[in-house]
């Protein structure tokens, strides 16, 4: 297992290096832009006479060795300090959304499969299809109008109160919940038609024991695969949700930096998202390997 973990861990290096270099090359392109000379004068790692790869290496060394992202164009503050101030809010929102989606996706998917011909199964499918079809921004606006404006159950924006994370967490986790729920339902239907499930039913085992002991462990890997496939949508929804609810996280900081053309701050935010994207993919691969030993054996062959 350790060999598999180290193989996946070393596989992150070219992914992170390649993606960050592409972003760096696109953002800091020495074209005839009028801002180019100003950008070079504000960024220590950018010397116009050096090749772009040398500037990138200087920037990466500063980020990973010294923890220095540079200074912001807008207010000349340390980008590292600004990122560390906003990061806990983004992690809190992400944790709330993941708990909401993961804790509800499996039971709702199983119920939709077992009760597929009843109003419970049809209602669960309707909830999932609405979540897949509606954009994150539209779901957020509807929840704000209903729960904040009319019912006054949760704050409209910001993170000042303890329940401020409820609405953003639901909005962000709803799309992931719908995708994983549909995957759990389809996987459960396929598993219930397999031979070993029919054998368990012929032995007289109860429905609950068949589901929890024999069927449920086999739908974990498809649900994790679905979560991994929709990870890009999740990060996009994170940025939209933070901006919609004025949540003081990294996504809102990146949107504000884009409006101000604060290139070093934009690059730092994208770097953080790339790192967490690769890290979550790594954790999902390890979780899938723990759930199914055949995957790590095939990977090491």
BAFI-3210 file (N, C-alpha, C; in Angstrom, 3 decimals, decimal comma, padded with zeros to 6 digits):
// residues 301
n [1|2|3|4|5|6|7|8|9|10|11|12|13|14|15|16|17|18|19|20|21|22|23|24|25|26|27|28|29|30|31|32|33|34|35|36|37|38|39|40|41|42|43|44|45|46|47|48|49|50|51|52|53|54|55|56|57|58|59|60|61|62|63|64|65|66|67|68|69|70|71|72|73|74|75|76|77|78|79|80|81|82|83|84|85|86|87|88|89|90|91|92|93|94|95|96|97|98|99|100|101|102|103|104|105|106|107|108|109|110|111|112|113|114|115|116|117|118|119|120|121|122|123|124|125|126|127|128|129|130|131|132|133|134|135|136|137|138|139|140|141|142|143|144|145|146|147|148|149|150|151|152|153|154|155|156|157|158|159|160|161|162|163|164|165|166|167|168|169|170|171|172|173|174|175|176|177|178|179|180|181|182|183|184|185|186|187|188|189|190|191|192|193|194|195|196|197|198|199|200|201|202|203|204|205|206|207|208|209|210|211|212|213|214|215|216|217|218|219|220|221|222|223|224|225|226|227|228|229|230|231|232|233|234|235|236|237|238|239|240|241|242|243|244|245|246|247|248|249|250|251|252|253|254|255|256|257|258|259|260|261|262|263|264|265|266|267|268|269|270|271|272|273|274|275|276|277|278|279|280|281|282|283|284|285|286|287|288|289|290|291|292|293|294|295|296|297|298|299|300|301]
n.u [000,821|001,972|003,747|002,005|000,845|003,077|003,648|001,388|001,679|004,100|003,251|001,770|003,524|004,405|001,862|001,025|003,204|003,097|000,510|000,587|002,672|001,572|-000,536|000,957|002,425|000,425|-000,673|001,469|002,630|005,023|004,025|002,996|001,582|000,512|000,675|002,802|005,451|004,931|004,054|006,399|008,027|006,789|006,866|009,114|010,167|010,105|012,019|012,572|014,592|015,217|014,548|011,186|010,806|012,807|011,937|009,581|010,562|011,888|009,727|008,270|010,089|010,141|007,514|007,158|009,417|010,052|007,535|006,359|004,276|004,507|003,597|000,522|-001,063|-003,095|-003,268|-000,757|-000,182|000,930|000,598|000,612|-000,166|-002,767|-003,933|-003,754|-005,463|-007,940|-008,186|-009,120|-011,917|-012,719|-012,088|-013,857|-016,374|-016,146|-015,943|-018,477|-020,131|-019,240|-019,847|-022,625|-023,269|-022,020|-023,016|-025,705|-025,929|-025,423|-027,462|-029,848|-029,558|-029,588|-032,162|-033,672|-033,170|-034,047|-036,720|-037,813|-040,144|-042,012|-043,535|-041,589|-039,132|-039,455|-039,707|-037,136|-035,594|-036,537|-035,561|-032,815|-032,551|-033,314|-031,219|-029,073|-029,765|-030,186|-028,330|-025,652|-025,653|-028,320|-029,726|-028,682|-029,663|-032,450|-032,621|-031,665|-033,669|-035,892|-035,235|-033,748|-034,727|-037,570|-038,215|-036,274|-034,426|-031,734|-028,580|-028,165|-025,760|-022,139|-019,996|-020,422|-022,074|-022,871|-024,505|-024,125|-022,901|-024,647|-026,581|-024,767|-023,291|-025,255|-026,026|-023,611|-023,089|-025,281|-025,322|-023,239|-024,301|-026,534|-025,345|-023,773|-025,789|-027,389|-025,495|-025,110|-027,663|-027,955|-025,807|-026,596|-028,916|-027,800|-026,202|-028,100|-029,098|-027,229|-025,610|-024,716|-026,244|-028,812|-028,412|-028,027|-030,574|-032,012|-031,135|-032,544|-031,879|-032,386|-033,742|-032,463|-029,995|-028,895|-028,581|-026,896|-024,675|-023,856|-024,469|-024,094|-021,248|-020,198|-020,983|-019,557|-017,158|-018,004|-019,421|-017,388|-015,848|-017,618|-017,706|-015,057|-015,041|-016,680|-015,286|-014,126|-016,417|-017,242|-015,277|-015,656|-018,284|-017,725|-016,344|-018,350|-020,340|-019,118|-018,791|-021,441|-022,667|-021,130|-019,010|-016,127|-013,842|-011,279|-012,186|-013,915|-012,017|-010,410|-012,177|-012,539|-009,918|-009,624|-011,362|-009,934|-007,633|-005,421|-002,791|-000,710|-002,120|-004,290|-002,933|-001,871|-004,209|-005,212|-003,138|-003,472|-005,960|-005,309|-003,489|-005,120|-006,998|-005,424|-004,635|-007,078|-007,834|-005,765|-006,331|-008,829|-008,103|-006,515|-008,440|-010,170|-008,442|-008,118|-010,729|-011,040|-008,889|-008,013|-007,554|-005,171|-003,408|-003,572|-002,587|000,057|001,108]
n.v [-001,203|001,221|001,606|002,119|004,516|006,255|006,229|007,491|009,916|010,976|011,233|013,538|015,641|016,281|017,019|019,249|020,959|021,259|022,369|024,743|026,084|026,541|028,279|030,401|031,146|032,038|034,215|035,955|037,073|038,222|040,326|043,052|044,454|047,278|047,162|045,552|046,418|047,623|045,435|043,901|045,587|045,467|042,829|040,724|038,351|038,569|039,313|041,054|040,383|037,743|034,278|032,940|030,535|030,560|032,696|031,542|029,372|030,806|031,995|029,748|028,619|030,657|030,441|027,769|027,279|029,602|030,480|032,738|034,672|037,085|040,571|042,411|044,133|045,961|047,014|046,740|044,828|041,861|038,950|036,348|036,643|037,603|035,426|033,451|034,549|034,347|031,661|029,839|030,384|029,507|026,779|026,079|026,499|024,641|022,245|022,183|021,964|019,522|017,718|017,965|016,980|014,407|012,975|012,757|011,782|008,973|007,581|008,698|007,951|005,151|004,762|005,810|003,845|001,414|002,006|002,566|002,517|003,907|006,827|007,925|007,216|008,456|011,115|011,547|011,270|013,465|015,590|015,179|015,542|018,209|019,447|018,781|020,087|022,850|025,888|026,792|029,434|030,237|028,541|029,488|032,134|031,680|030,389|032,427|034,381|033,048|031,903|033,886|036,518|036,317|034,407|034,838|033,123|032,690|034,428|036,960|037,463|037,350|036,322|036,592|035,522|032,432|030,730|031,485|029,937|028,029|028,362|028,971|026,542|024,614|025,409|025,090|022,372|021,117|020,562|018,658|016,717|015,894|014,767|012,654|011,218|010,288|008,620|006,761|005,651|004,424|002,611|001,049|-000,148|-001,737|-003,466|-004,806|-006,582|-008,524|-011,785|-012,633|-011,118|-012,075|-014,654|-014,203|-013,260|-015,577|-017,177|-016,203|-013,876|-010,735|-007,679|-005,300|-006,257|-007,319|-005,010|-003,280|-004,882|-006,296|-004,901|-002,069|-001,564|-001,878|000,245|002,412|003,021|003,769|006,123|007,721|007,997|009,473|011,830|012,677|013,106|015,329|017,321|019,628|021,129|021,518|023,262|025,469|026,117|026,771|029,227|030,835|030,668|031,811|034,418|035,145|035,056|036,840|035,726|035,612|034,289|032,542|032,288|034,518|036,483|036,061|036,772|039,488|040,314|039,805|041,722|043,988|043,636|042,488|040,857|039,223|038,421|037,036|034,920|033,651|032,788|030,986|029,139|028,076|026,826|024,924|023,331|022,255|020,947|018,909|017,636|016,690|014,906|013,055|012,085|010,887|008,839|007,253|006,534|005,020|002,944|001,739|000,848|-000,957|-003,394|-004,418|-002,319|-001,015|-003,132|-003,502|-001,026|-001,103|-003,023]
n.w [000,000|000,741|-001,349|-003,440|-002,519|-002,501|-005,207|-006,315|-005,027|-006,022|-008,586|-008,520|-008,795|-011,562|-012,493|-010,929|-011,441|-014,260|-014,717|-013,181|-014,479|-017,016|-016,371|-015,285|-017,538|-019,261|-017,847|-017,244|-019,717|-021,877|-023,784|-025,884|-024,056|-022,215|-019,500|-018,961|-018,322|-015,886|-014,398|-014,305|-012,790|-010,329|-009,491|-007,994|-008,913|-011,636|-014,227|-017,074|-018,920|-018,446|-019,329|-019,660|-018,325|-016,394|-014,812|-013,884|-012,356|-010,380|-009,153|-008,218|-006,405|-004,511|-003,602|-002,574|-001,014|000,480|001,088|-000,045|-001,887|-003,057|-003,512|-003,400|-006,130|-005,703|-002,994|-002,013|-000,043|001,721|-000,127|000,828|003,535|003,138|001,841|003,846|005,693|004,437|003,812|005,958|005,961|003,428|003,662|005,721|004,490|002,393|003,859|005,103|002,822|001,745|003,809|003,804|001,232|001,041|003,249|002,675|000,076|-000,320|001,364|000,208|-002,469|-002,244|-001,181|-003,296|-005,180|-004,015|-003,443|-005,964|-007,503|-006,117|-004,546|-002,991|-004,157|-006,665|-005,872|-004,787|-007,103|-008,506|-006,937|-007,315|-010,121|-010,390|-009,017|-010,707|-013,041|-012,537|-012,386|-010,110|-009,243|-009,660|-007,912|-005,514|-005,485|-005,296|-002,783|-001,138|-001,505|-000,439|002,172|003,472|002,832|003,031|005,061|007,005|008,235|008,064|007,739|005,212|003,864|004,145|006,956|009,645|011,642|013,425|011,962|009,385|007,472|006,610|004,432|002,174|002,263|001,680|-000,909|-002,335|-001,938|-003,066|-005,861|-006,068|-004,397|-005,899|-008,206|-007,121|-005,885|-008,030|-009,200|-007,117|-007,045|-009,627|-009,515|-007,346|-008,355|-010,379|-008,843|-007,293|-009,107|-009,449|-009,170|-006,578|-004,841|-005,359|-004,490|-001,752|-001,144|-001,675|000,387|002,483|003,830|005,469|004,040|004,862|005,849|003,524|001,999|003,566|004,212|001,914|-000,489|-000,163|000,405|-002,164|-003,743|-003,026|-004,370|-007,072|-006,311|-005,211|-007,521|-009,089|-007,590|-007,931|-010,683|-010,918|-009,715|-010,782|-011,398|-008,820|-007,707|-009,336|-008,600|-005,963|-006,144|-007,311|-005,334|-003,062|-003,973|-004,441|-001,900|-000,531|000,886|002,820|001,432|-000,477|-003,085|-003,491|-003,091|-005,344|-007,403|-006,848|-007,277|-009,987|-011,048|-010,348|-011,760|-010,546|-010,905|-009,565|-007,235|-008,356|-009,581|-007,304|-005,999|-007,921|-007,869|-005,288|-005,597|-007,567|-006,146|-004,079|-005,640|-006,833|-004,474|-003,375|-005,379|-005,053|-002,444|-002,914|-004,707|-002,994|-001,101|-002,725|-003,353|-000,845|-000,499|-002,594|-003,152|-005,601|-007,330|-006,537|-006,976|-009,749|-010,548|-009,756|-011,368]
ca.u [000,000|002,869|004,280|000,940|000,702|004,210|003,516|000,410|002,202|005,066|002,520|001,241|004,538|004,262|000,535|001,053|004,192|002,613|-000,649|000,998|003,477|000,664|-001,218|001,955|002,783|-000,697|-000,894|002,637|003,106|005,702|003,536|003,083|000,620|001,042|000,912|003,908|006,556|004,503|004,050|007,784|008,580|006,150|007,124|010,557|010,569|009,993|013,054|012,253|015,671|015,300|013,520|009,957|010,953|013,614|011,052|008,655|011,291|012,124|008,449|007,928|010,986|009,660|006,238|007,248|010,536|009,952|006,139|006,154|003,572|004,713|002,750|-000,647|-001,042|-004,132|-002,962|000,645|-000,087|001,482|-000,391|000,580|-001,005|-004,161|-004,389|-003,919|-006,651|-009,146|-008,213|-010,026|-013,311|-012,943|-012,087|-015,109|-017,458|-015,950|-016,285|-019,934|-020,725|-018,905|-020,648|-024,011|-023,428|-021,610|-023,879|-027,042|-025,926|-025,560|-028,801|-030,882|-029,389|-030,055|-033,618|-034,236|-033,071|-034,885|-038,112|-037,822|-041,485|-042,902|-043,418|-040,320|-038,086|-039,672|-039,373|-035,674|-035,094|-036,855|-034,590|-031,506|-032,589|-033,311|-029,860|-028,195|-030,180|-030,154|-026,999|-025,402|-026,043|-029,771|-030,127|-028,332|-030,591|-033,739|-032,518|-031,543|-034,978|-036,867|-034,851|-033,180|-035,576|-038,949|-038,307|-035,278|-033,868|-030,274|-028,065|-028,181|-024,402|-021,094|-019,679|-020,339|-022,833|-022,537|-025,313|-023,898|-022,370|-025,664|-027,055|-023,706|-022,947|-026,299|-025,943|-022,414|-023,151|-026,471|-024,975|-022,479|-025,255|-027,363|-024,537|-023,425|-027,022|-027,737|-024,527|-025,419|-028,895|-027,699|-024,937|-027,393|-029,788|-026,975|-025,749|-029,232|-029,387|-026,112|-025,882|-024,516|-027,385|-029,912|-028,094|-028,324|-032,035|-032,491|-030,811|-033,483|-031,372|-033,289|-033,382|-031,491|-028,679|-028,386|-028,183|-025,788|-023,501|-023,431|-024,628|-023,580|-019,796|-019,831|-021,324|-018,702|-016,182|-018,654|-019,756|-016,135|-015,488|-018,497|-017,228|-013,806|-015,356|-017,354|-014,488|-013,997|-017,676|-017,282|-014,452|-016,357|-019,375|-017,169|-016,064|-019,629|-021,045|-018,471|-019,072|-022,872|-022,998|-020,104|-018,260|-014,745|-012,909|-010,315|-012,930|-014,330|-010,787|-009,980|-013,086|-012,196|-008,622|-009,849|-011,943|-008,897|-006,467|-004,330|-002,271|-000,080|-003,139|-005,024|-002,066|-001,782|-005,487|-005,269|-002,180|-004,094|-006,997|-004,634|-002,931|-006,189|-007,576|-004,559|-004,653|-008,342|-007,727|-004,883|-007,054|-009,862|-007,430|-006,122|-009,668|-010,632|-007,534|-008,482|-012,019|-010,913|-007,459|-007,676|-007,115|-003,738|-002,639|-003,496|-001,759|001,465|001,564]
ca.v [000,000|002,380|001,795|002,765|005,891|007,052|006,374|008,542|011,182|011,500|011,597|014,894|016,653|016,832|017,628|020,585|021,770|021,588|023,263|026,058|026,752|027,014|029,463|031,465|031,587|032,781|035,469|036,831|036,925|039,469|040,880|044,506|045,045|048,450|046,839|044,609|047,040|047,838|044,118|043,520|046,411|045,126|041,436|040,497|037,172|038,824|040,142|040,915|039,794|036,305|033,450|032,772|029,373|030,996|033,481|030,611|028,651|031,740|032,178|028,510|028,511|031,604|029,986|026,523|027,293|030,753|030,790|034,134|034,853|038,442|041,642|042,729|045,394|046,886|047,707|046,483|043,977|040,538|038,005|035,192|036,989|037,695|034,062|032,753|035,097|033,898|030,208|029,141|030,535|028,600|025,409|025,884|026,357|023,369|021,165|022,153|021,453|018,100|016,968|017,974|016,138|013,020|012,314|012,557|011,169|007,523|007,123|009,080|007,115|003,797|004,817|005,990|002,575|000,396|002,447|003,255|002,564|004,578|008,283|008,293|007,131|009,473|012,411|011,641|011,518|014,853|016,440|015,033|016,145|019,672|019,853|018,652|020,992|024,266|026,425|027,092|030,814|030,328|027,905|030,408|033,275|031,208|030,156|033,734|035,036|032,346|031,714|035,094|037,689|036,108|033,647|035,375|032,013|032,683|035,713|037,146|037,406|037,488|035,180|037,141|034,714|031,005|030,052|032,082|028,945|027,032|028,552|028,706|025,126|023,879|025,766|024,490|020,915|020,564|019,989|017,430|015,754|015,359|013,905|011,428|010,484|009,562|007,541|005,741|004,958|003,533|001,524|000,174|-000,943|-002,760|-004,450|-005,620|-007,600|-009,458|-013,131|-012,831|-010,519|-013,026|-015,773|-013,760|-013,230|-016,960|-017,715|-015,678|-012,715|-009,579|-006,649|-004,381|-006,887|-007,423|-003,677|-002,704|-005,755|-006,806|-003,958|-000,721|-001,404|-001,910|001,480|003,494|003,385|004,617|007,441|008,474|008,327|010,571|013,046|013,084|013,613|016,624|018,183|020,926|021,838|021,895|024,453|026,581|026,483|027,404|030,631|031,518|030,724|032,805|035,762|035,410|035,263|037,717|034,907|036,122|033,216|032,731|032,468|035,921|037,264|035,954|037,572|040,893|040,571|039,850|043,033|045,012|043,246|042,242|039,610|038,330|037,846|036,053|033,755|032,968|032,096|029,834|028,168|027,405|025,924|023,804|022,468|021,519|020,051|017,740|016,949|015,959|013,760|012,086|011,462|010,011|007,641|006,413|005,974|003,973|001,801|001,070|000,187|-002,045|-003,711|-004,732|-001,106|-000,774|-004,192|-003,203|000,164|-001,420|-003,975]
ca.w [000,000|000,776|-002,693|-004,223|-002,042|-002,988|-006,655|-006,547|-004,512|-006,989|-009,794|-008,389|-009,106|-012,932|-012,677|-010,343|-012,148|-015,606|-014,675|-012,693|-015,510|-018,063|-015,847|-015,181|-018,892|-019,820|-017,140|-017,360|-021,086|-022,264|-025,043|-025,955|-023,131|-021,529|-018,103|-018,788|-017,604|-014,502|-013,757|-014,045|-011,717|-009,055|-009,138|-007,846|-009,673|-013,061|-014,846|-018,499|-019,699|-018,186|-019,987|-018,884|-017,446|-015,253|-013,947|-013,241|-011,311|-009,278|-008,460|-007,518|-005,248|-003,516|-003,035|-001,822|-000,069|001,369|001,366|-000,440|-003,152|-003,529|-002,981|-004,193|-006,865|-005,245|-001,740|-001,666|001,133|001,462|-000,647|001,729|004,674|002,691|001,580|005,119|006,354|003,745|003,654|006,888|005,550|002,295|004,180|006,465|003,520|001,690|004,778|005,250|001,581|001,604|004,773|003,326|000,043|001,265|004,224|002,122|-001,257|-000,234|001,770|-000,744|-003,653|-001,928|-001,054|-004,636|-005,908|-003,380|-003,553|-007,253|-008,071|-005,175|-004,578|-002,339|-005,171|-007,680|-005,273|-004,700|-008,451|-008,860|-006,235|-007,969|-011,454|-010,222|-008,661|-011,875|-014,121|-012,173|-012,069|-008,698|-008,964|-009,595|-006,647|-004,432|-005,479|-004,792|-001,343|-000,483|-001,511|000,395|003,567|004,077|002,679|003,467|006,306|007,950|008,994|007,949|007,263|003,766|003,334|005,142|007,821|010,998|012,584|013,396|010,948|008,064|006,540|006,268|003,057|001,188|002,250|000,958|-002,336|-002,917|-001,887|-003,713|-007,167|-005,830|-003,843|-006,980|-009,071|-006,405|-005,616|-009,254|-009,351|-006,112|-007,438|-010,759|-009,051|-006,490|-009,220|-011,031|-007,856|-006,853|-010,131|-009,543|-008,668|-005,141|-004,141|-005,483|-003,598|-000,389|-000,999|-001,629|001,713|003,458|004,558|005,465|003,066|005,446|005,904|002,157|001,535|004,326|004,262|000,610|-001,606|000,107|000,193|-003,580|-004,438|-002,538|-005,405|-008,085|-005,763|-005,152|-008,901|-009,502|-006,917|-008,583|-012,025|-010,805|-008,854|-011,432|-011,182|-007,407|-007,490|-009,985|-007,713|-004,770|-006,459|-007,502|-004,057|-002,204|-004,494|-004,302|-000,498|000,057|001,834|002,741|001,138|-001,563|-004,330|-003,587|-003,253|-006,729|-008,221|-006,622|-007,907|-011,441|-011,352|-010,173|-012,572|-009,613|-011,448|-008,572|-006,362|-009,148|-009,736|-006,013|-005,771|-008,821|-007,343|-004,150|-006,111|-008,236|-005,111|-003,414|-006,645|-006,912|-003,182|-003,244|-006,287|-004,412|-001,329|-003,470|-005,225|-001,865|-000,532|-003,627|-003,215|000,396|-000,676|-003,573|-003,313|-006,990|-008,016|-006,297|-007,604|-011,171|-010,742|-009,542|-012,371]
c.u [000,861|003,452|003,264|000,783|001,832|004,145|002,526|000,926|003,202|004,388|001,903|002,230|004,416|002,911|000,533|002,015|003,687|001,466|-000,275|001,848|002,598|-000,049|-000,264|002,290|001,670|-000,827|000,250|003,301|003,735|005,290|003,684|002,034|001,265|001,356|002,154|005,061|006,208|004,498|005,470|008,387|007,999|006,489|008,624|011,028|010,584|011,049|012,896|013,340|015,801|014,256|012,328|010,072|011,790|012,779|010,077|009,338|011,568|010,844|008,086|008,806|010,527|008,382|006,442|008,388|010,370|008,512|005,760|005,505|003,791|003,774|001,617|-000,463|-001,964|-003,689|-001,564|000,796|000,498|000,371|-000,500|-000,295|-002,473|-004,744|-004,649|-005,108|-007,934|-009,289|-009,127|-011,502|-013,644|-012,975|-013,369|-016,281|-017,353|-016,329|-017,792|-020,601|-020,451|-019,703|-022,100|-024,208|-023,108|-022,548|-025,267|-027,050|-026,153|-026,947|-029,900|-030,776|-029,877|-031,574|-034,273|-034,174|-034,009|-036,363|-038,360|-039,221|-042,502|-042,696|-042,131|-039,183|-038,225|-039,366|-037,872|-035,061|-035,376|-035,882|-033,227|-031,493|-032,628|-031,909|-028,884|-028,496|-029,983|-028,741|-026,883|-025,886|-027,560|-030,309|-029,840|-029,287|-031,955|-033,702|-032,398|-032,906|-035,941|-036,474|-034,354|-034,132|-036,962|-039,056|-037,373|-034,706|-032,338|-029,819|-028,015|-026,793|-023,420|-020,901|-019,610|-021,029|-022,512|-023,309|-025,141|-023,458|-023,450|-026,116|-025,954|-023,320|-023,968|-026,221|-024,760|-022,502|-024,297|-026,149|-024,196|-023,378|-026,070|-026,575|-024,200|-024,655|-027,455|-026,782|-024,803|-026,668|-028,647|-026,811|-025,709|-028,323|-029,006|-026,562|-026,891|-029,607|-028,289|-026,457|-025,734|-025,611|-028,590|-029,674|-028,384|-029,822|-032,609|-032,185|-031,741|-032,969|-032,344|-032,801|-032,357|-030,104|-028,071|-027,851|-026,912|-024,528|-022,976|-023,476|-023,926|-022,069|-019,379|-020,230|-020,453|-017,751|-016,852|-019,016|-018,503|-015,666|-016,329|-018,065|-015,959|-014,079|-015,975|-016,561|-014,278|-015,244|-017,768|-016,476|-015,063|-017,522|-018,899|-016,909|-017,366|-020,359|-020,428|-018,778|-020,542|-023,244|-022,003|-019,322|-016,778|-013,703|-012,013|-011,036|-013,380|-013,114|-010,303|-010,873|-012,807|-010,870|-008,738|-010,419|-010,910|-007,650|-005,221|-003,717|-001,573|-001,096|-003,961|-004,214|-001,974|-003,062|-005,604|-004,309|-002,771|-005,147|-006,378|-004,095|-004,024|-006,902|-006,751|-004,585|-005,929|-008,366|-006,864|-005,597|-008,127|-009,246|-007,018|-007,350|-010,225|-009,746|-007,800|-009,789|-011,932|-009,426|-007,060|-007,130|-005,631|-002,879|-002,494|-002,601|-000,283|002,005|002,231]
c.v [001,262|002,669|002,504|004,227|006,765|007,236|007,469|009,905|011,798|011,863|012,981|015,954|017,164|017,491|019,067|021,490|022,195|022,581|024,662|026,802|027,296|028,284|030,639|032,032|032,413|034,155|036,450|036,606|038,235|039,954|042,399|045,185|046,220|048,163|045,991|045,216|047,287|046,514|043,702|044,324|046,046|043,722|041,184|039,363|037,414|039,830|039,984|040,250|038,288|035,546|033,234|031,599|029,715|031,822|032,574|029,847|029,552|031,951|030,944|028,315|029,455|031,141|028,797|026,515|028,419|031,075|032,210|034,174|036,234|039,429|041,941|044,056|046,430|047,718|047,420|045,699|042,637|039,591|036,795|035,466|037,064|036,304|033,321|033,293|034,545|032,382|029,498|029,250|029,619|027,152|025,108|025,676|025,031|022,188|021,045|021,571|019,959|017,246|016,871|017,003|014,671|012,289|012,016|011,791|009,663|007,090|007,501|008,266|005,700|003,766|004,967|004,706|001,518|000,723|003,126|003,378|003,223|006,086|008,747|008,277|008,188|010,874|012,609|011,918|012,946|015,826|016,383|015,707|017,660|020,161|019,772|019,734|022,469|024,729|026,781|028,493|030,946|029,684|028,831|031,582|032,863|030,990|031,472|034,418|034,372|032,344|032,995|036,274|037,496|035,417|034,164|034,284|032,022|034,047|035,769|036,993|037,529|036,226|035,606|036,249|033,231|030,262|030,645|031,055|027,988|027,174|028,359|027,237|024,291|024,153|025,079|022,974|020,303|019,900|018,690|016,340|015,104|014,397|012,585|010,587|009,683|008,403|006,411|004,950|003,970|002,361|000,534|-000,708|-002,042|-003,855|-005,356|-006,691|-008,651|-010,792|-013,274|-012,165|-011,460|-014,254|-015,418|-013,696|-014,638|-017,614|-017,200|-014,510|-011,546|-008,534|-005,677|-004,966|-007,025|-006,072|-003,215|-003,576|-006,125|-005,759|-002,629|-000,595|-001,336|-000,669|002,647|003,964|004,176|006,003|008,302|008,876|009,471|011,887|013,580|013,680|015,001|017,606|019,564|021,772|022,323|023,168|025,671|027,064|027,156|028,886|031,419|031,693|031,770|034,223|036,126|035,767|036,186|036,985|035,264|035,039|033,539|032,929|033,896|036,822|037,220|036,771|039,062|041,243|040,617|041,212|044,143|044,743|043,101|040,880|038,716|037,679|036,800|034,778|032,970|032,193|030,861|028,745|027,390|026,414|024,720|022,816|021,633|020,577|018,770|016,943|016,129|014,758|012,663|011,350|010,510|008,734|006,702|005,774|004,859|002,734|001,037|000,294|-001,008|-002,349|-004,028|-003,519|-000,862|-001,880|-003,950|-002,015|-000,145|-002,412|-003,274]
c.w [000,000|-000,599|-003,579|-003,830|-002,579|-004,500|-007,002|-006,109|-005,476|-008,310|-009,732|-008,855|-010,541|-013,175|-012,162|-011,103|-013,520|-015,597|-014,189|-013,726|-016,626|-017,610|-015,767|-016,553|-019,516|-019,174|-017,328|-018,703|-021,544|-023,645|-025,020|-025,078|-022,399|-020,062|-017,888|-018,002|-016,143|-013,729|-013,397|-012,897|-010,354|-008,593|-009,123|-008,735|-011,172|-013,508|-016,351|-019,327|-019,503|-018,987|-019,060|-017,925|-016,224|-014,281|-013,204|-012,115|-010,112|-008,467|-007,637|-006,292|-004,145|-002,838|-002,106|-000,797|000,951|001,760|000,997|-001,815|-003,750|-002,863|-003,952|-004,928|-006,239|-004,046|-001,211|-000,358|000,733|000,996|000,269|002,941|004,320|002,438|002,892|005,904|005,744|003,705|004,660|006,510|004,371|002,749|004,955|005,522|002,776|002,573|004,965|004,007|001,405|002,578|004,311|002,167|000,327|002,225|003,678|000,804|-001,190|000,228|000,784|-002,027|-003,431|-001,830|-002,425|-005,449|-005,335|-003,547|-004,898|-007,851|-007,143|-005,266|-003,906|-003,356|-006,241|-007,147|-005,147|-006,063|-008,891|-008,200|-006,924|-009,339|-011,389|-009,895|-009,819|-012,900|-013,785|-011,871|-010,582|-008,352|-008,822|-008,309|-005,482|-004,338|-004,917|-003,280|-000,574|-000,406|-000,535|001,870|004,229|004,009|003,291|004,826|007,400|008,840|008,997|007,447|005,741|003,160|004,487|005,970|009,278|012,024|012,408|012,305|009,556|007,030|006,036|004,815|002,015|001,126|001,501|-000,544|-002,993|-002,959|-002,657|-005,052|-007,011|-005,263|-004,956|-007,856|-008,384|-006,096|-006,847|-009,493|-008,365|-006,498|-008,575|-010,367|-008,189|-007,318|-009,931|-010,059|-007,422|-007,865|-010,237|-008,875|-007,169|-004,319|-004,215|-004,607|-002,151|-000,140|-000,905|-000,280|002,802|004,274|004,439|004,464|003,588|005,500|004,516|001,692|002,243|004,291|002,890|-000,497|-001,353|-000,065|-001,270|-004,353|-003,982|-003,632|-006,533|-007,578|-005,661|-006,547|-009,431|-008,862|-007,573|-009,963|-011,986|-009,942|-009,462|-011,285|-009,741|-007,148|-008,172|-009,137|-006,442|-004,998|-006,595|-006,173|-003,129|-002,677|-004,297|-002,862|000,222|001,146|001,725|002,528|-000,043|-002,896|-004,530|-003,756|-004,693|-007,654|-008,058|-007,292|-009,418|-011,842|-011,254|-011,000|-011,699|-009,951|-010,423|-007,638|-007,097|-009,279|-008,437|-005,716|-006,648|-008,361|-006,178|-004,628|-006,828|-007,203|-004,442|-004,379|-006,744|-005,612|-002,998|-004,177|-005,694|-003,284|-001,841|-004,024|-004,090|-001,225|-001,411|-003,548|-001,922|000,240|-001,608|-003,776|-004,743|-007,721|-007,788|-006,881|-009,104|-011,451|-010,614|-010,561|-013,548]
res [x|x|x|x|x|x|x|x|x|x|x|x|x|x|x|x|x|x|x|x|x|x|x|x|x|x|x|x|x|x|x|x|x|x|x|x|x|x|x|x|x|x|x|x|x|x|x|x|x|x|x|x|x|x|x|x|x|x|x|x|x|x|x|x|x|x|x|x|x|x|x|x|x|x|x|x|x|x|x|x|x|x|x|x|x|x|x|x|x|x|x|x|x|x|x|x|x|x|x|x|x|x|x|x|x|x|x|x|x|x|x|x|x|x|x|x|x|x|x|x|x|x|x|x|x|x|x|x|x|x|x|x|x|x|x|x|x|x|x|x|x|x|x|x|x|x|x|x|x|x|x|x|x|x|x|x|x|x|x|x|x|x|x|x|x|x|x|x|x|x|x|x|x|x|x|x|x|x|x|x|x|x|x|x|x|x|x|x|x|x|x|x|x|x|x|x|x|x|x|x|x|x|x|x|x|x|x|x|x|x|x|x|x|x|x|x|x|x|x|x|x|x|x|x|x|x|x|x|x|x|x|x|x|x|x|x|x|x|x|x|x|x|x|x|x|x|x|x|x|x|x|x|x|x|x|x|x|x|x|x|x|x|x|x|x|x|x|x|x|x|x|x|x|x|x|x|x|x|x|x|x|x|x|x|x|x|x|x|x|x|x|x|x|x|x|x|x|x|x|x|x]
***
